[in-house]
Amino acid sequence: MKDVTFLLPAYNEEKSIGSLLEKINTNYPDSKIIVIDNNSTDNTAKIAREYGAKVLYERKQGKGHAIQKGFEHVESRFAIMLDADNTYYPKDASKLLNKLKKEEADVVLGSRLNGNRKKDSITPLNLFGNYILSLTASILFCKVSDVCTGYWAFKKKVIDYILEEGINSSGFELEAEMFVKIYNNDFKIRETPVNYGSRIDAPKLDSLADGWRIFKTLLIYRLGLLKNGNGKSSNVSKKNPGISK
């Protein structure tokens, strides 16, 4: 796993990040781990370093800014993005990576909605919202079961493309933006079911406000109303037939 980098955007995750990093180290001892600390006021960065992770600091608040910082430091052939709250299972990363290594995909999404979820891991409101947003993405772009997942695997060329295009999103609408831009460039996108657990502390997602921002992001990219971070207009491709498992 020397050709894999794990990217963990983190904001005040001292209660969960140690356990997560221990699992990554156990399952993928030769991989590189980058934790992007996004203005944490607790011991997140200190704990990350204790577990051998490289810690980057991003002062612009928001997951989109943190991931852009992480992308800029990826040098390996593949990268895994997952949240630092220990809700995703690092062992599942091998399923995502296998599709990349077998040339079945350029990007793989870990689908919580097609996988096994721990009881109460997603509230009924968030579950309904995820279905609606994924249905919206499927109608506007191509079929996808979990467009809001925080578990992604990338080939390096896709990360380079996203950085070239630029990232507009600052918050949880990041995944929707990446999905659209990857689809637009006709990269091969696949999904695989992943397990999903419960957070130790309160979630940082604002279900209604963030859900609306995600929906709006999908819509304005479909309508071509938003320019990419490099100033280019966003044009929707119609070549990509969709996502398969």
C-alpha positions as CSV (number, residue, x, y, z in Angstrom):
1,M,0.0,0.0,0.0
2,K,2.9,2.3,-0.5
3,D,1.1,3.8,-3.5
4,V,-1.9,4.9,-1.4
5,T,-2.5,8.1,0.5
6,F,-5.3,8.5,3.0
7,L,-6.7,12.0,3.3
8,L,-8.6,12.9,6.5
9,P,-10.2,16.4,6.8
10,A,-10.6,17.0,10.5
11,Y,-12.3,19.6,12.7
12,N,-12.3,18.8,16.5
13,E,-12.2,15.1,16.1
14,E,-10.0,14.2,19.1
15,K,-12.6,11.6,20.3
16,S,-12.5,9.6,17.2
17,I,-9.4,10.2,15.1
18,G,-7.0,8.0,17.2
19,S,-9.2,4.9,16.8
20,L,-9.5,5.6,13.0
21,L,-5.8,6.1,12.5
22,E,-5.1,2.9,14.5
23,K,-7.3,1.0,12.1
24,I,-5.7,2.5,9.0
25,N,-2.2,1.7,10.4
26,T,-3.3,-1.9,11.1
27,N,-4.9,-2.6,7.8
28,Y,-2.5,-0.5,5.5
29,P,0.8,-0.2,7.4
30,D,2.7,1.0,4.4
31,S,0.3,3.7,3.3
32,K,0.7,7.5,3.8
33,I,-1.8,9.3,6.0
34,I,-2.4,13.1,5.8
35,V,-4.7,14.7,8.3
36,I,-5.8,18.2,7.3
37,D,-6.6,20.1,10.5
38,N,-9.2,22.7,9.8
39,N,-8.9,25.1,12.8
40,S,-9.4,22.5,15.5
41,T,-9.4,23.8,19.1
42,D,-8.9,20.4,20.6
43,N,-6.1,17.8,20.4
44,T,-6.9,16.5,17.0
45,A,-3.6,17.4,15.4
46,K,-1.5,16.2,18.4
47,I,-3.2,12.8,18.4
48,A,-2.8,12.5,14.6
49,R,0.9,13.1,14.9
50,E,1.2,10.5,17.7
51,Y,-0.2,7.9,15.3
52,G,2.3,8.8,12.6
53,A,0.1,10.9,10.3
54,K,1.4,14.0,8.5
55,V,-0.6,17.0,9.7
56,L,-1.4,19.9,7.4
57,Y,-3.2,23.1,8.6
58,E,-5.9,24.8,6.6
59,R,-7.1,28.1,8.1
60,K,-10.0,28.6,5.6
61,Q,-12.9,27.0,7.3
62,G,-14.8,24.2,5.5
63,K,-14.3,20.7,4.1
64,G,-13.8,21.9,0.6
65,H,-10.8,24.1,1.6
66,A,-9.4,21.2,3.7
67,I,-9.6,18.7,0.9
68,Q,-8.0,21.1,-1.6
69,K,-5.1,21.4,0.8
70,G,-4.8,17.7,1.0
71,F,-5.1,17.1,-2.7
72,E,-2.1,19.5,-3.2
73,H,0.1,17.1,-1.2
74,V,-0.9,13.8,-2.8
75,E,2.0,12.2,-4.6
76,S,0.9,8.6,-4.7
77,R,-0.9,6.7,-7.5
78,F,-4.1,6.5,-5.5
79,A,-5.8,8.4,-2.7
80,I,-8.6,7.6,-0.3
81,M,-10.7,10.4,1.2
82,L,-12.7,9.6,4.3
83,D,-14.1,11.6,7.2
84,A,-12.1,11.7,10.4
85,D,-15.1,10.9,12.6
86,N,-14.6,7.2,12.5
87,T,-17.9,6.4,10.9
88,Y,-16.4,4.8,7.8
89,Y,-14.5,1.5,8.1
90,P,-10.9,1.7,6.7
91,K,-11.0,-2.0,5.9
92,D,-13.5,-1.2,3.1
93,A,-10.8,0.9,1.4
94,S,-9.5,-2.3,-0.3
95,K,-12.8,-2.7,-2.1
96,L,-12.5,0.8,-3.6
97,L,-8.9,0.4,-4.4
98,N,-9.3,-2.9,-6.2
99,K,-11.6,-1.3,-8.7
100,L,-8.9,1.4,-9.4
101,K,-6.1,-1.1,-9.7
102,K,-8.1,-3.4,-12.0
103,E,-8.7,-0.4,-14.3
104,E,-12.4,-0.7,-13.7
105,A,-12.7,2.9,-12.6
106,D,-10.9,6.2,-12.2
107,V,-13.0,7.1,-9.1
108,V,-14.9,4.9,-6.7
109,L,-17.6,6.0,-4.3
110,G,-18.3,4.1,-1.2
111,S,-22.1,3.8,-1.0
112,R,-23.5,3.9,2.5
113,L,-27.1,3.5,1.2
114,N,-26.2,0.3,-0.6
115,G,-24.1,-1.0,2.3
116,N,-24.6,-2.0,5.9
117,R,-25.4,0.8,8.3
118,K,-25.3,0.7,12.1
119,K,-28.6,1.4,13.7
120,D,-29.1,5.1,14.2
121,S,-26.0,6.0,12.2
122,I,-28.1,8.2,9.9
123,T,-31.2,10.0,11.1
124,P,-34.4,9.4,9.2
125,L,-34.2,13.0,8.0
126,N,-30.7,12.7,6.7
127,L,-31.4,9.3,5.1
128,F,-34.4,10.8,3.3
129,G,-32.3,13.8,2.2
130,N,-29.5,11.6,0.9
131,Y,-32.0,9.6,-1.2
132,I,-33.5,12.9,-2.6
133,L,-30.1,14.4,-3.4
134,S,-28.8,11.2,-5.0
135,L,-32.0,10.9,-7.0
136,T,-31.5,14.6,-8.1
137,A,-27.9,13.8,-9.2
138,S,-29.1,10.7,-11.0
139,I,-31.7,12.7,-13.0
140,L,-29.4,15.6,-13.8
141,F,-26.2,13.7,-14.5
142,C,-26.0,9.9,-14.1
143,K,-27.3,7.2,-11.8
144,V,-25.7,7.3,-8.3
145,S,-26.9,5.8,-5.0
146,D,-25.0,8.0,-2.5
147,V,-23.7,11.2,-4.0
148,C,-23.1,12.6,-0.5
149,T,-20.8,9.9,0.7
150,G,-17.5,10.9,2.4
151,Y,-15.7,7.8,1.2
152,W,-13.9,8.2,-2.1
153,A,-11.0,6.6,-3.9
154,F,-9.2,8.5,-6.7
155,K,-6.5,7.9,-9.2
156,K,-3.9,10.6,-9.1
157,K,-4.9,11.9,-12.6
158,V,-8.4,12.7,-11.3
159,I,-7.0,14.7,-8.3
160,D,-4.8,16.6,-10.7
161,Y,-7.8,17.4,-12.9
162,I,-9.9,18.6,-9.9
163,L,-7.0,20.9,-8.8
164,E,-6.7,22.2,-12.4
165,E,-10.5,22.9,-12.5
166,G,-10.5,24.4,-9.0
167,I,-12.8,23.8,-6.1
168,N,-15.6,26.2,-5.5
169,S,-17.2,24.5,-2.5
170,S,-16.2,25.4,1.0
171,G,-18.5,23.0,2.9
172,F,-20.4,19.7,2.5
173,E,-21.4,20.5,-1.0
174,L,-17.9,19.5,-2.0
175,E,-18.9,15.9,-2.9
176,A,-21.6,17.1,-5.2
177,E,-19.2,19.4,-7.0
178,M,-16.5,16.7,-7.4
179,F,-19.1,14.3,-8.7
180,V,-20.2,16.7,-11.4
181,K,-16.7,17.7,-12.4
182,I,-15.6,14.1,-12.6
183,Y,-18.7,13.2,-14.6
184,N,-18.2,16.2,-16.9
185,N,-14.7,15.0,-17.9
186,D,-15.9,11.4,-18.6
187,F,-13.8,9.7,-16.0
188,K,-15.0,6.2,-15.2
189,I,-17.0,6.4,-11.9
190,R,-18.0,3.3,-10.0
191,E,-19.7,2.6,-6.6
192,T,-19.2,-0.2,-4.1
193,P,-21.2,-0.8,-0.9
194,V,-19.4,0.2,2.4
195,N,-20.2,-0.2,6.1
196,Y,-21.2,2.9,8.1
197,G,-21.1,3.4,11.8
198,S,-22.3,6.0,14.3
199,R,-20.5,9.2,15.4
200,I,-19.3,9.4,19.0
201,D,-20.3,13.0,19.3
202,A,-22.8,15.4,17.7
203,P,-22.7,15.6,13.9
204,K,-21.4,18.8,12.2
205,L,-23.8,18.6,9.3
206,D,-26.8,21.0,9.3
207,S,-29.3,18.7,7.6
208,L,-31.5,21.4,6.0
209,A,-29.0,24.2,5.3
210,D,-26.3,21.8,4.0
211,G,-28.9,19.7,2.1
212,W,-30.1,22.9,0.3
213,R,-26.5,23.9,-0.6
214,I,-25.9,20.4,-2.0
215,F,-29.1,20.5,-4.1
216,K,-28.3,24.0,-5.3
217,T,-24.8,23.0,-6.3
218,L,-26.1,20.1,-8.4
219,L,-28.7,22.4,-10.1
220,I,-26.5,25.3,-10.9
221,Y,-23.8,23.0,-12.4
222,R,-26.5,21.4,-14.5
223,L,-27.6,24.8,-15.7
224,G,-24.1,25.9,-16.3
225,L,-24.5,28.9,-14.0
226,L,-21.3,28.4,-12.0
227,K,-17.8,28.8,-13.2
228,N,-15.0,26.5,-12.2
229,G,-12.4,27.7,-9.8
230,N,-10.1,28.5,-12.7
231,G,-12.7,30.8,-14.3
232,K,-13.9,28.4,-17.0
233,S,-17.6,27.8,-17.5
234,S,-19.0,24.5,-16.3
235,N,-20.3,22.5,-19.3
236,V,-22.2,19.2,-18.8
237,S,-21.0,16.2,-20.8
238,K,-23.5,13.7,-22.1
239,K,-21.0,11.0,-22.9
240,N,-20.7,9.3,-19.5
241,P,-23.4,6.6,-19.4
242,G,-23.5,6.3,-15.6
243,I,-22.1,4.5,-12.6
244,S,-21.9,0.8,-12.2
245,K,-21.0,-1.4,-9.2
